[in-house]
Amino acid sequence: MIKNAHILRKFERGYAGKEKLSFHRALKIFEAMWMEARALGLIKKGNGLEGIEAKIRMAKIINGIK
């Protein structure tokens, strides 16, 4: 349990400023996180764009775009 969030935020800001990731290293981290999310069932397999047309149409109606 984190008892002093202020100290943690300060540490994270300092660490993030010093840490330089290459594109390939960042991509490997992203892919590992993606695979973990899929293994946990947080991201469904399949086509992510399925039903996008209906969502775009609905967004246009809600936002008043003709």
N, C-alpha and C positions, 0 to 999 in steps of 0.2 A: 504494500500500500504506500502511496506517495504522500508524505506528510507535509512537504514544502514544495508546492507546485512552482513557486517563483524561482527557486534554485534550479529545478528541472528545466524550466523554460530558458533560463539563462545559459545553462549547459548546452541545451539543444541548439540555441542560436549560435553559440561559439563553435560548436562542433560542425554545424552545417556550413559555417563560413570558412572553415579550414579544410573540410573534406572536398576534394575535387574528383569527380567521377568521370571516366571516359564514357563516351556514348555506348560502347559495347558492354561495359560493366553495368551501367544504368539499365540497359536493355535486359541483361541477364537477371538483374534484381526484379524488374517488372515482370518478366516471364515466370519467375519463381513464385511471385505473389499471385499472378494470374492462375497458375496451376493449383496453388493452395486454395484459392477461392473456389475454383471449380471442384476440387476434391471435397470441400466443405459443403458444396451444394448452393453456394451463394450466387453463382453465375450458371445459368442454364446453357446446356449445349444446344447448338442449332444456329439458325440464321438470326443474327441480331437485328436485321433490318425488316424482319417479318412484321407486317402490319404498319409500316412506317407511313404509307400513304394516308391511311385513316387518321393517324396521329397528326400529320401535317395539316390535313383538312380541318381537324378539330381545333388545332392551334390557330389557324387562320380565322375560323369562326369566332373563337374566344377573343382574339385580338382585334377583330373588326376589319381584317384585310380582305379586299375583294379580289 
